[in-house]
Amino acid sequence: MGTKRRSLCLVGFFLCCFGIILFSAWQTHAQTCTPLGSNGAAWPRNSTVYIDLGNLNPEQQRQVRAAIQSWNQSNQTNGSYVNFSFDPPLTPTSFRLAFQIGQTQADPQTGQIPPAQIDRTGGVDGQGNLNHATITFNTSVLAPDPNGNAVQALDETISNDAFTKAALHEMGQAWASARGKVLVIRRVARAQQADKFLAPLS
């Protein structure tokens, strides 16, 4: 009985820590990237979303897969029960999330071009459910390193988790539904480290 109680306490502690990190990261960074398309559109609860890794190279794919695995683990306990799958889509209308290297659009308020961006354009149905989206990584965006030098914000040859952090953040822009509408499932790993890719140079 004591062991079970200790296990429950540990689970509660880790969930509490996760919530604090999630909330502080969201407050710090929510305005630094500009999602495209309908804001608030969500993957339906209990849905399976099929992943397309597009033109990512093997190391970029590895890092994105790590983010997807992390979301799949979290989604079993956060009430969304959304599952991201690497299997081929079952039908042309299956839920889909694509990743690609390409150009991202500037934030209209700051003029900054983000190194990563989710685009929901054309992917939202009449009920506000997200049916498909694309996350784009812009490897030409520069950001300051710890010494203040302008370096590539997303560079898998230097960082073994830059694409993981970016994917975690952009996937967190999608919302799952607790009542059929909104349950935030945002997650950013190590918010302090994420400053590098979330604060591009103008």
Order of alpha helices (4+ residues) and beta strands (2+ residues): alpha-beta-beta-alpha-beta-beta-beta-beta-beta-beta-alpha-beta-beta-alpha
